[in-house]
Amino acid sequence: MPEGHTTHALAGRLNNAFGGSPVGVSSPQGKFSGGAALLDGLTLVKASAWGKHLFAEFEGERWLNVHLGLIGAFPVLPRLVSSTDLEVPVRGQVRLRLLNAAWVGDLRAPTICAVVTGEKVDQIQARLGPDPLRADPGSDQCALALRRISRSERPIAELLMDQSVLAGVGNVYRCEVLFRHRVDPFRPGREIRPSTWQAIWEDLVALMPLGMAFGQVLTMQDQVDQALAEVADGSAAAHTAMVTGAGPGDHFERLFYLYRRTGQPCRVCGSRVRTRLLAGRNLFWCGRCQRRR
């Protein structure tokens, strides 16, 4: 499932391609014809994200709410695909197509695709937990998430996947960030120390923007350090996937401490990486390294 950095990057692509101008909206598949008719020809005011939810505001107090779910995709591509001026064809089951003179965006296989009111947007956002990618300096978002965690007997690895506790974190980030801080994934939320949670939160606030910038989850410390250096000196490469959403980035080799490494040696201690189904997804952890409360 796309994690929060993917949705925030998508909001940026929609703003770059369609923001501030009228947009042609259609449903080639036909399942969203009614909703498309409500938006067709309206100006897209601004797209934004909260966790894994995308909200695109159109003029006239109309909002498009999208959740990509497990298999959804929303690439944004130049409308003309070659020097011969060939239009981007409709391929597969396109639920929603956004179109202007220069760009086309095709939404496929979303879990949610709906036209909603501003009031409904407020209701959805009220149900979501703090989003590390919306963290404001001096805000109490870290403390709010901790209050929800500290009241729960559920394992911290399950709580990290609960979007009402923390919005935007998916399976890759939960496995990797718990390992980076040596936290036992099965530790009940109420036993997580405030200092430990503060460190996890700050790590997510640092890591997830790198996921946006490079179009891929980066958690290996050498890759993180390199990415931060590239961002700092302005040499960060804008990958095609980050610009269009056509696929995962490949600026860095796809390496993780634990994710999808079942049975392989831990990169730190050499113990076998373990796996177990938790909160509907495969959890990966190291029983030797991850003992911290």
PyMOL commands that set and color helices and strands:
alter all, ss='L'
color gray80, all
select helices_A, chain A and resi 4-18+33-39+118-127+132-134+141-150+156-159+171-180+189-191+194-214+221-233+240-244
alter helices_A, ss='H'
color red, helices_A
select strands_A, chain A and resi 24-26+44-50+53-58+62-67+76-78+94-99+103-108+112-116+274-278+281-285
alter strands_A, ss='S'
color yellow, strands_A
deselect
rebuild
show_as cartoon
